[in-house]
Amino acid sequence: MDEKTRDEASKDNFRQEPKVGVYVCHCGGNISDVIDVKAVAAALAKYPGVAVAREYAFMCSSNGQDLITEDIKNLGVNRTVVAACSPSLHELTFRGVLQRAGVNPYLHEHINIREQASWVHKLDKAGATAKAIKLAQAGVEKVLRKDALNAIRVAAEQRVAVIGGGVAGMRAALSAAGKGLEAVIIEKGPRLGGKLLDLGKMYPSGEEGPAVVKKLEDLVLAEKRVTVHTGADIDFVSGFVGNFKINFKNSAGKSEQVKAGAIVMATGYEHYKPAQGEFGYGEDANVVTLPEFIALVKNSPAGRLELAGKEIKSLALIHCVGSRQVEGVHKPQSDGKINDYCSRVCCSSALYAANQVKEKYPGVRIYDVYRDIRTYGMQHEEYYDKASRDGVLFFRHNDTDQPVITSDRTGHTVKVKDVLTWGEELEVKADLIVLVTGMMPADISLIKSQLKLPSSADRFLQEVHLKLRPVELANSGIFVAGTAQYPMDVTEAMASAGTAAAKAAILLAEPDIPLEPFVAVVDEHKCTGCGLCPAECSYDGALMMGEHNGKKVAIVNPALCKGCGACVAVCPTRAINVAGWTLDQFDAMVEAIAKE
């Protein structure tokens, strides 16, 4: 069925008498082990407006989808309710079924009876079944009142703005250019490369960080579709998907603007900086962070590891400094939060550095003090094995018994209750203390506030869904790449950057962009122009007061509206509704649930 025929069929279906198909999923036992799915289907088969009700093991499977398609074809079903798992997982799946079958995809309602019934009522199977029936009936009432919506389309700039010029930013720009798009890199530093410029040898390749930067930089500068702005200080970001505007000042202090249809956030990370006095940092020159130690190794002469001209014959690595912090044990950051997340790459980085020291300075004694070793990457366990074989001594402590470091004229003493020797308190002498610091997100508070970007509890940018939409932010048209999202190594950062660029290319594949139609809609006949709704709107420019046909009314910009419904709640005349979630639909759902 071609697109024109499908559109005509969709309109014709909507004009017909509503015939609802209800489909109850077993979800492989996640639902059917608790809920009597046959009873749910039987109850819904008798409900007014329902043409057919079925249950199936996996509705999201191709066979399950075929059941719906056949009912549309043979029974004239023109609206569907699927009672299954969370809509965040498969609502789009079933909308696609309707669209392929010639029915408007928005004449579908997805009811969650897994998280909202079976999983929360495992000890009350009868109650869970009754609840599932009520939820499905509410879904029928809603879908009976649904309109055949159409996607909102906005014109789009065929350009991707990449904020950040590190390894992820460069890879994202190159990938976007490879897909035929213009790409603009906006980097605040004086040159491309980011943190990679400061790194020595990197695992697993053994290449020097600056050498990797040079390769990528040469490719970027040679690519005609990529424009680079370094020394760029962003002062304002505005707009919406397809039409973003980024204002910044260049190194000469001149204001410039980039227009883009999509944005890739590749803003990177900052190394955790230990607090003054944390393990002696900032008070003792022989207490350094891992990045500082890597630079020290890189700059030390052959045959002699030294700091400030003094030879280092022994050192202790202290893991999880600034990561996996414990409430009440560690000092909070300036925002009052602790860094309770694992920074993922620190263990591998520390062991890789230890192995380099052993290769370059085999006589240096190395003590590794850790809570857990998490060398999660492919074959990264070999770094731990190699360090052990080469004489690195490992001491493991628990979460609350932090190692204690004291100093005197002879050097530093590290005291630790070693779990590996059943809690025995051990002491070792070390000339140098290396704090294996974690990652923290770069400070992009200005951009976050202006675009209202979502953050995780760990302060990094938060994707919509880790598995289903791993590089997309909730803000349409904005994608995340690299360590702006969470701690990752170079190979992971480059992979995520390529994914972000691919998503941006898909978004900008056409001159205009289809957006979800679930936005606020104003009934001008009911609107009194009271002006209460714009004050409740959290999205600049989405809802404003204006004049139409000589009358003061609320006006919605559908490209900026997120369909949150805040405006609906304050309208005294019920003149505003969110398309697909109208007040009369809610009323009918509540009545269905409350009905005896």
VODOZA-55060 format. One line per field, with one value per residue (C-alpha): x, y, z; residue number from 1; residue in one letter. Coordinates in Angstrom, 2 decimals, padded with zeros to 5 digits. Layout:
residues N
x X,...
y Y,...
z Z,...
num NUM,...
residu A,...
END
This chain:
residues 596
x 000.00,001.57,001.56,-001.32,-003.54,-002.62,-003.55,-006.92,-007.56,-006.65,-009.20,-011.85,-011.23,-011.68,-015.00,-016.35,-018.04,-015.32,-014.38,-011.89,-009.55,-008.16,-005.00,-003.71,-000.08,001.29,004.73,006.38,004.92,005.75,002.03,000.32,002.02,-000.01,-002.88,-005.49,-005.08,-007.89,-010.27,-009.13,-009.69,-013.09,-014.22,-013.10,-014.80,-018.16,-017.29,-019.22,-017.36,-015.02,-015.16,-012.64,-010.43,-007.53,-004.65,-001.26,002.12,004.13,002.07,005.21,006.45,005.85,003.09,001.44,001.57,000.09,-002.94,-003.69,-003.10,-005.48,-008.20,-007.90,-008.17,-010.89,-012.93,-012.67,-010.88,-009.94,-008.72,-006.59,-005.83,-002.81,-002.56,001.07,004.32,005.37,004.43,008.00,009.06,006.51,003.93,005.77,005.82,002.03,001.55,003.69,001.37,-001.62,000.19,001.28,-002.29,-003.72,-005.09,-004.07,-001.26,-002.57,-005.82,-003.97,-003.82,-001.13,-002.08,000.63,-000.57,002.93,004.51,001.12,-000.57,001.30,004.62,003.12,000.41,002.17,000.53,-002.98,-003.66,-007.40,-006.87,-004.25,-006.63,-009.46,-007.15,-005.95,-009.58,-010.32,-007.19,-008.02,-011.61,-010.28,-008.06,-011.10,-012.96,-010.01,-009.38,-013.08,-012.65,-009.36,-008.93,-006.92,-003.92,-001.24,002.43,003.50,006.10,008.67,011.23,014.78,018.24,020.33,023.20,024.43,026.01,028.50,029.20,032.63,035.69,037.20,037.42,033.62,032.92,035.37,034.03,030.42,031.22,033.07,030.27,027.63,029.68,030.05,026.26,026.07,025.32,027.11,028.65,029.91,032.19,032.04,034.97,035.74,039.44,042.15,042.36,040.60,041.33,039.98,041.34,043.02,045.77,046.96,047.03,050.11,049.84,046.26,044.91,044.48,046.38,049.33,049.04,049.83,046.77,048.10,048.84,045.22,044.08,046.34,044.83,041.27,042.12,043.68,040.55,038.29,040.25,040.36,036.60,034.86,031.52,032.95,033.48,035.50,035.25,037.81,038.11,034.33,032.46,028.76,026.53,023.07,021.33,017.71,015.25,013.74,014.24,015.10,015.74,018.37,020.45,023.77,025.37,029.01,032.00,035.17,038.78,038.70,035.60,033.35,029.80,028.81,025.78,025.32,021.95,021.37,018.63,020.17,022.68,025.17,026.27,029.90,030.87,033.06,034.11,036.32,038.70,037.58,039.74,040.33,039.36,042.12,043.77,041.96,044.61,047.03,046.29,047.05,049.14,051.83,053.62,054.11,050.36,049.16,046.16,046.33,046.30,049.17,051.01,050.57,052.18,054.98,055.70,055.61,058.13,060.50,063.90,064.78,065.83,064.62,061.08,061.27,059.23,060.78,064.21,063.82,063.76,060.58,061.40,057.93,054.38,050.86,047.75,044.59,041.44,037.95,038.96,035.95,033.94,031.70,031.58,029.63,027.10,028.46,032.00,032.94,032.58,029.79,030.45,029.44,025.89,025.55,025.75,028.36,029.73,028.26,028.63,031.49,033.64,034.20,037.51,039.65,040.68,041.85,043.63,045.42,046.54,047.63,049.71,051.20,052.21,053.86,055.85,056.95,058.09,059.92,061.15,061.09,062.72,059.86,057.72,053.98,051.20,047.59,044.97,041.45,037.87,036.98,038.83,036.46,038.35,035.14,036.51,037.32,040.63,041.19,041.54,044.94,046.15,045.41,047.05,050.15,050.46,050.25,052.89,055.21,055.10,052.42,051.05,047.28,045.48,041.70,039.64,035.89,033.59,033.86,037.43,039.29,043.08,044.90,047.99,050.54,053.77,057.15,060.72,061.09,058.08,054.47,052.91,049.70,047.66,044.87,042.67,043.23,040.18,042.43,044.12,040.86,040.97,044.57,045.88,048.88,051.34,053.50,055.98,055.70,057.55,054.56,050.79,048.72,045.00,043.02,040.42,037.12,035.21,032.69,030.58,031.87,030.13,027.50,025.00,024.28,023.36,021.43,019.30,018.65,017.66,016.29,018.40,017.73,020.40,020.78,021.25,024.97,024.73,025.61,023.18,020.33,019.32,015.65,016.19,019.47,018.58,015.91,017.07,020.62,021.93,018.72,017.77,014.15,014.58,013.77,016.75,019.42,021.75,024.55,027.97,030.90,031.54,028.87,026.57,028.60,032.22,033.55,036.83,037.92,036.58,033.19,033.12,033.79,031.12,028.50,029.48,028.92,025.51,024.55,025.56,023.55,020.48,020.93,021.25,018.03,016.25,017.46,016.99,014.08,013.68,011.12,010.86,007.80,007.07,004.68,001.26,000.74,000.80,-001.53,-004.49,-006.57,-010.31,-010.58,-014.34,-013.82,-010.67,-011.35,-007.83,-007.32,-003.56,-003.18,-001.69,001.54,002.75,002.52,004.43,008.02,009.09,010.03,007.94,005.68,002.60,001.93,-000.96,-001.81,-004.65,-006.66,-009.75,-009.75,-009.83,-007.13,-006.36,-003.62,-001.45,000.62,003.88,003.60,007.32,008.18,005.29,006.13,002.56,003.15,-000.40,000.50,-001.55,-004.57,-004.63,-005.04,-007.53,-010.83,-012.94,-011.31,-010.29,-006.96,-006.41,-003.38,-004.04,-004.34,-004.85,-008.00,-009.98,-013.04,-010.80,-009.53,-013.09,-014.19,-011.19,-011.83,-015.52,-014.60,-012.25,-014.71,-017.70,-018.84
y 000.00,003.32,006.41,008.15,005.07,004.55,008.16,007.78,004.51,006.19,008.96,006.48,004.35,007.37,008.26,004.78,003.72,003.09,-000.59,-001.22,-004.21,-005.09,-007.20,-008.55,-009.68,-012.52,-010.85,-014.24,-014.80,-011.34,-010.60,-013.99,-015.52,-013.10,-011.84,-014.12,-012.77,-014.96,-013.41,-009.91,-010.62,-012.20,-009.20,-006.72,-008.70,-007.79,-004.10,-001.53,-000.45,-003.46,-005.50,-008.14,-008.96,-011.41,-012.58,-013.70,-014.72,-011.88,-009.15,-007.26,-010.26,-010.42,-013.00,-010.78,-007.80,-009.94,-010.67,-006.95,-006.50,-009.36,-007.96,-004.57,-006.24,-008.81,-007.30,-003.61,-002.76,000.92,001.63,-000.52,-000.98,-003.09,-004.11,-005.06,-003.57,000.06,002.31,003.60,000.21,-000.66,002.07,003.07,-000.57,-000.79,002.62,001.31,-001.70,000.59,002.82,-000.10,-001.39,001.94,003.16,006.46,005.51,007.80,005.84,003.50,003.38,001.48,000.24,-000.80,-003.85,-005.15,-002.43,-001.13,-004.45,-007.77,-006.56,-004.62,-007.10,-010.45,-011.61,-010.67,-012.36,-011.74,-008.06,-007.71,-009.25,-006.94,-003.94,-004.98,-005.19,-001.71,-000.24,-001.82,-000.55,002.95,002.57,001.69,004.76,006.94,005.52,005.87,009.63,009.97,012.05,010.99,013.23,014.18,014.71,018.35,019.25,022.03,023.26,022.29,023.76,021.05,021.54,019.92,022.02,020.06,021.70,020.52,019.72,016.77,013.26,012.78,016.16,015.61,012.12,013.37,016.14,013.79,011.23,013.88,015.20,011.66,011.49,014.63,017.19,020.40,020.26,023.09,022.43,025.02,024.50,026.74,025.79,027.26,024.07,020.80,017.73,018.34,016.13,013.83,016.41,015.81,012.02,009.88,006.34,005.08,001.59,-000.65,000.72,002.27,005.40,008.79,011.01,013.98,011.63,010.47,014.09,014.97,012.23,013.34,017.02,016.56,014.76,017.47,020.35,018.59,017.99,020.72,020.14,020.81,024.31,024.78,027.58,027.43,029.84,030.13,031.22,030.36,033.00,032.07,029.04,029.14,027.63,024.22,021.10,022.08,025.70,026.10,029.25,029.28,032.65,032.81,035.14,034.10,034.61,038.14,038.97,039.19,037.82,035.07,032.86,029.31,028.03,024.30,021.72,019.49,019.79,017.20,017.83,016.66,018.85,016.26,015.97,017.40,015.46,015.32,017.72,016.45,018.76,020.63,018.11,015.05,012.34,015.26,016.73,020.43,020.30,017.82,018.10,014.33,013.69,013.94,012.92,010.23,012.77,014.62,011.33,010.40,013.73,013.04,009.63,011.15,013.85,011.81,010.89,007.35,005.15,007.52,008.37,011.73,014.56,018.01,016.47,013.86,010.17,008.23,004.69,003.69,004.85,004.00,004.20,005.08,004.15,005.68,009.24,011.30,008.20,005.76,008.17,007.20,009.47,010.55,009.42,011.73,015.48,016.61,018.70,022.36,021.35,019.23,015.93,013.20,011.36,007.95,006.69,004.60,006.46,003.20,003.93,004.75,001.20,000.37,003.72,003.25,-000.30,000.70,003.51,001.11,-001.27,001.56,002.48,-001.12,-001.30,002.01,001.88,-001.79,-001.02,001.20,-000.48,000.00,-000.55,-000.55,000.30,-000.35,-001.14,-003.09,-003.55,-002.90,-003.51,-003.88,-003.48,-006.34,-007.95,-005.19,-007.88,-008.50,-005.17,-006.49,-009.84,-008.18,-005.82,-008.78,-010.71,-007.68,-007.31,-004.69,-005.41,-005.07,-004.12,-004.11,-002.10,-001.91,001.06,002.78,001.94,004.46,004.21,006.67,008.52,010.07,011.87,012.37,013.02,009.50,009.76,008.67,005.80,004.25,002.40,000.14,-002.59,-005.22,-007.34,-009.82,-010.65,-010.73,-007.15,-007.02,-003.45,-003.09,-000.27,000.50,003.29,005.25,008.23,009.27,009.02,008.86,009.59,007.75,010.45,009.99,012.00,014.76,016.41,019.65,022.80,023.56,025.11,028.02,025.79,023.44,026.27,027.88,024.65,022.99,019.90,016.92,015.71,012.40,012.12,012.05,015.47,014.08,014.63,012.12,010.09,009.21,005.46,003.62,000.83,002.18,005.79,005.79,009.10,011.14,013.76,014.48,017.75,016.96,017.43,017.37,014.38,013.51,012.07,010.90,011.74,014.43,011.45,009.36,008.27,006.29,005.59,006.89,003.98,004.24,008.02,007.69,005.01,007.12,010.12,008.13,007.06,010.64,011.79,008.99,010.00,013.62,012.55,010.52,013.51,015.86,013.44,015.51,019.29,019.26,017.25,015.34,015.92,014.19,015.91,015.79,019.54,022.08,023.15,026.26,026.48,030.13,030.16,029.23,031.28,034.50,035.91,035.89,035.32,032.74,029.99,031.62,032.15,028.39,027.40,026.28,026.45,029.86,030.83,027.76,029.65,033.36,035.77,037.21,038.44,036.34,037.51,040.64,038.69,038.28,034.56,032.15,031.05,027.84,027.30,023.52,023.18,024.38,022.89,019.70,018.73,018.87,020.07,022.77,025.28,022.97,022.87,026.64,027.37,028.34,027.73,024.44,026.18,024.35,020.65,018.55,016.72,013.01,013.68,015.77,016.48,014.58,011.54,011.75,012.14,009.01,007.01,007.96,007.05,003.65,002.91,004.13,002.29,-000.71
z 000.00,-001.10,001.12,-000.66,-000.49,003.15,004.00,002.27,004.09,007.34,006.77,005.71,008.82,011.03,009.42,010.12,013.34,015.97,016.22,018.97,019.06,022.50,022.77,026.08,026.28,028.43,028.28,028.57,032.03,033.38,033.17,032.83,035.88,038.02,035.88,034.33,030.81,029.42,031.94,030.96,027.26,027.98,030.03,027.38,024.59,026.21,026.73,024.64,021.51,021.47,018.26,019.28,022.29,022.19,024.36,023.08,024.52,022.97,021.32,020.27,018.23,014.49,015.04,017.64,015.31,012.52,014.73,014.83,011.11,010.28,012.53,010.84,007.45,008.20,011.04,010.26,013.52,013.33,016.89,019.15,022.84,023.77,027.43,027.92,029.23,029.55,026.60,026.62,025.28,022.60,022.03,018.85,017.77,017.76,016.22,013.38,013.01,012.55,010.11,007.94,007.95,006.80,010.15,011.70,014.12,016.87,017.18,019.53,023.32,025.21,028.68,031.13,033.07,033.75,035.92,037.10,037.87,037.70,039.08,041.97,042.97,042.84,046.07,044.95,041.62,041.71,042.54,039.81,037.27,038.30,038.08,034.61,033.43,034.75,033.16,029.81,029.99,030.69,027.62,025.50,026.72,025.85,022.39,021.52,022.01,020.19,017.06,014.04,014.63,012.14,012.85,013.12,010.51,010.89,008.39,009.33,008.89,007.20,009.63,012.85,015.60,017.70,021.05,022.13,020.06,021.89,020.51,020.64,019.07,016.21,015.53,015.57,013.10,010.76,010.91,010.18,007.27,005.96,005.79,003.66,006.38,007.24,010.69,012.88,015.86,018.64,021.02,023.99,024.09,021.86,019.78,019.15,021.23,024.72,027.53,025.00,024.53,028.10,027.97,027.48,026.16,025.98,026.32,024.45,021.44,023.27,021.11,022.61,023.19,021.16,018.22,018.18,018.31,015.37,013.21,013.93,013.69,010.26,009.04,010.46,008.93,005.57,005.50,003.50,005.19,008.67,010.06,013.26,015.81,018.62,021.52,021.33,024.46,024.13,025.71,024.42,022.94,021.78,019.35,018.81,016.73,013.18,014.15,016.86,017.25,019.10,019.88,020.95,021.12,019.27,020.45,019.10,021.16,018.12,018.36,015.94,015.46,014.17,013.00,013.09,012.76,015.42,018.26,019.49,023.06,023.24,026.18,027.88,031.50,034.21,036.42,040.02,042.03,045.56,048.38,050.18,052.49,051.04,051.48,051.82,048.41,048.13,051.28,050.25,046.90,046.84,046.70,043.09,041.01,038.34,035.45,037.12,037.60,033.93,032.99,035.49,033.92,030.46,031.36,033.57,032.10,031.09,033.99,036.73,037.84,039.52,040.95,041.30,040.73,043.48,042.56,043.28,044.35,045.59,045.09,046.24,044.06,045.99,044.00,043.95,044.90,043.87,042.86,044.72,047.63,050.74,052.45,055.83,055.03,052.16,051.92,049.55,046.45,046.22,045.27,048.40,046.53,046.76,043.74,044.51,040.93,039.57,037.05,035.17,033.44,036.50,037.40,033.90,033.62,036.95,036.15,032.67,034.18,036.75,033.99,032.07,035.17,035.63,032.00,032.10,035.71,036.81,040.16,041.40,044.05,043.48,046.00,044.77,047.43,046.18,047.15,044.01,040.73,037.83,034.60,032.61,029.06,026.72,027.82,030.39,033.05,031.48,032.91,036.41,035.65,034.22,037.19,039.57,037.66,037.65,041.42,042.08,045.57,046.04,049.26,049.44,051.92,052.48,051.79,055.15,056.26,054.15,053.92,056.19,054.96,057.28,056.40,058.04,056.93,055.58,053.29,053.46,055.34,054.05,056.65,055.42,056.86,054.23,053.40,051.59,054.91,056.89,058.10,059.24,059.47,057.20,056.66,053.63,052.92,049.69,048.24,046.16,046.66,043.46,043.84,041.16,040.55,038.75,036.19,036.72,034.01,032.57,033.78,031.13,033.50,031.14,028.20,030.48,031.86,028.49,026.74,029.90,029.34,031.61,034.03,035.80,039.55,038.77,037.01,033.56,030.66,030.83,027.78,027.16,027.46,027.97,025.53,023.19,022.76,024.14,022.74,022.56,025.12,025.94,024.04,020.41,018.09,020.82,021.13,023.54,022.77,024.84,028.48,028.58,029.19,031.65,032.18,029.23,027.50,024.09,022.05,023.75,023.30,019.58,019.21,020.96,018.83,015.65,016.95,017.80,014.33,012.73,014.76,013.69,010.05,010.26,011.82,009.07,006.18,004.85,004.48,007.26,010.48,011.71,015.40,017.77,017.68,021.46,021.99,023.54,021.40,022.12,021.46,020.48,021.10,024.75,025.36,027.28,026.95,030.72,030.36,033.13,030.94,029.64,033.20,033.83,030.68,031.31,027.64,026.29,023.29,023.44,024.67,024.33,024.29,020.92,018.75,016.31,014.42,016.56,019.81,022.48,022.78,023.81,020.88,020.86,018.99,018.37,017.64,021.15,023.12,025.01,025.85,029.61,030.32,032.86,030.89,030.87,034.65,035.07,032.29,033.99,030.84,029.72,026.50,026.32,025.77,024.95,021.69,022.41,026.13,026.31,029.45,028.21,027.64,031.21,032.50,030.64,031.88,035.49,035.16,033.68,036.57,039.23,037.78,039.84
num 1,2,3,4,5,6,7,8,9,10,11,12,13,14,15,16,17,18,19,20,21,22,23,24,25,26,27,28,29,30,31,32,33,34,35,36,37,38,39,40,41,42,43,44,45,46,47,48,49,50,51,52,53,54,55,56,57,58,59,60,61,62,63,64,65,66,67,68,69,70,71,72,73,74,75,76,77,78,79,80,81,82,83,84,85,86,87,88,89,90,91,92,93,94,95,96,97,98,99,100,101,102,103,104,105,106,107,108,109,110,111,112,113,114,115,116,117,118,119,120,121,122,123,124,125,126,127,128,129,130,131,132,133,134,135,136,137,138,139,140,141,142,143,144,145,146,147,148,149,150,151,152,153,154,155,156,157,158,159,160,161,162,163,164,165,166,167,168,169,170,171,172,173,174,175,176,177,178,179,180,181,182,183,184,185,186,187,188,189,190,191,192,193,194,195,196,197,198,199,200,201,202,203,204,205,206,207,208,209,210,211,212,213,214,215,216,217,218,219,220,221,222,223,224,225,226,227,228,229,230,231,232,233,234,235,236,237,238,239,240,241,242,243,244,245,246,247,248,249,250,251,252,253,254,255,256,257,258,259,260,261,262,263,264,265,266,267,268,269,270,271,272,273,274,275,276,277,278,279,280,281,282,283,284,285,286,287,288,289,290,291,292,293,294,295,296,297,298,299,300,301,302,303,304,305,306,307,308,309,310,311,312,313,314,315,316,317,318,319,320,321,322,323,324,325,326,327,328,329,330,331,332,333,334,335,336,337,338,339,340,341,342,343,344,345,346,347,348,349,350,351,352,353,354,355,356,357,358,359,360,361,362,363,364,365,366,367,368,369,370,371,372,373,374,375,376,377,378,379,380,381,382,383,384,385,386,387,388,389,390,391,392,393,394,395,396,397,398,399,400,401,402,403,404,405,406,407,408,409,410,411,412,413,414,415,416,417,418,419,420,421,422,423,424,425,426,427,428,429,430,431,432,433,434,435,436,437,438,439,440,441,442,443,444,445,446,447,448,449,450,451,452,453,454,455,456,457,458,459,460,461,462,463,464,465,466,467,468,469,470,471,472,473,474,475,476,477,478,479,480,481,482,483,484,485,486,487,488,489,490,491,492,493,494,495,496,497,498,499,500,501,502,503,504,505,506,507,508,509,510,511,512,513,514,515,516,517,518,519,520,521,522,523,524,525,526,527,528,529,530,531,532,533,534,535,536,537,538,539,540,541,542,543,544,545,546,547,548,549,550,551,552,553,554,555,556,557,558,559,560,561,562,563,564,565,566,567,568,569,570,571,572,573,574,575,576,577,578,579,580,581,582,583,584,585,586,587,588,589,590,591,592,593,594,595,596
residu M,D,E,K,T,R,D,E,A,S,K,D,N,F,R,Q,E,P,K,V,G,V,Y,V,C,H,C,G,G,N,I,S,D,V,I,D,V,K,A,V,A,A,A,L,A,K,Y,P,G,V,A,V,A,R,E,Y,A,F,M,C,S,S,N,G,Q,D,L,I,T,E,D,I,K,N,L,G,V,N,R,T,V,V,A,A,C,S,P,S,L,H,E,L,T,F,R,G,V,L,Q,R,A,G,V,N,P,Y,L,H,E,H,I,N,I,R,E,Q,A,S,W,V,H,K,L,D,K,A,G,A,T,A,K,A,I,K,L,A,Q,A,G,V,E,K,V,L,R,K,D,A,L,N,A,I,R,V,A,A,E,Q,R,V,A,V,I,G,G,G,V,A,G,M,R,A,A,L,S,A,A,G,K,G,L,E,A,V,I,I,E,K,G,P,R,L,G,G,K,L,L,D,L,G,K,M,Y,P,S,G,E,E,G,P,A,V,V,K,K,L,E,D,L,V,L,A,E,K,R,V,T,V,H,T,G,A,D,I,D,F,V,S,G,F,V,G,N,F,K,I,N,F,K,N,S,A,G,K,S,E,Q,V,K,A,G,A,I,V,M,A,T,G,Y,E,H,Y,K,P,A,Q,G,E,F,G,Y,G,E,D,A,N,V,V,T,L,P,E,F,I,A,L,V,K,N,S,P,A,G,R,L,E,L,A,G,K,E,I,K,S,L,A,L,I,H,C,V,G,S,R,Q,V,E,G,V,H,K,P,Q,S,D,G,K,I,N,D,Y,C,S,R,V,C,C,S,S,A,L,Y,A,A,N,Q,V,K,E,K,Y,P,G,V,R,I,Y,D,V,Y,R,D,I,R,T,Y,G,M,Q,H,E,E,Y,Y,D,K,A,S,R,D,G,V,L,F,F,R,H,N,D,T,D,Q,P,V,I,T,S,D,R,T,G,H,T,V,K,V,K,D,V,L,T,W,G,E,E,L,E,V,K,A,D,L,I,V,L,V,T,G,M,M,P,A,D,I,S,L,I,K,S,Q,L,K,L,P,S,S,A,D,R,F,L,Q,E,V,H,L,K,L,R,P,V,E,L,A,N,S,G,I,F,V,A,G,T,A,Q,Y,P,M,D,V,T,E,A,M,A,S,A,G,T,A,A,A,K,A,A,I,L,L,A,E,P,D,I,P,L,E,P,F,V,A,V,V,D,E,H,K,C,T,G,C,G,L,C,P,A,E,C,S,Y,D,G,A,L,M,M,G,E,H,N,G,K,K,V,A,I,V,N,P,A,L,C,K,G,C,G,A,C,V,A,V,C,P,T,R,A,I,N,V,A,G,W,T,L,D,Q,F,D,A,M,V,E,A,I,A,K,E
END
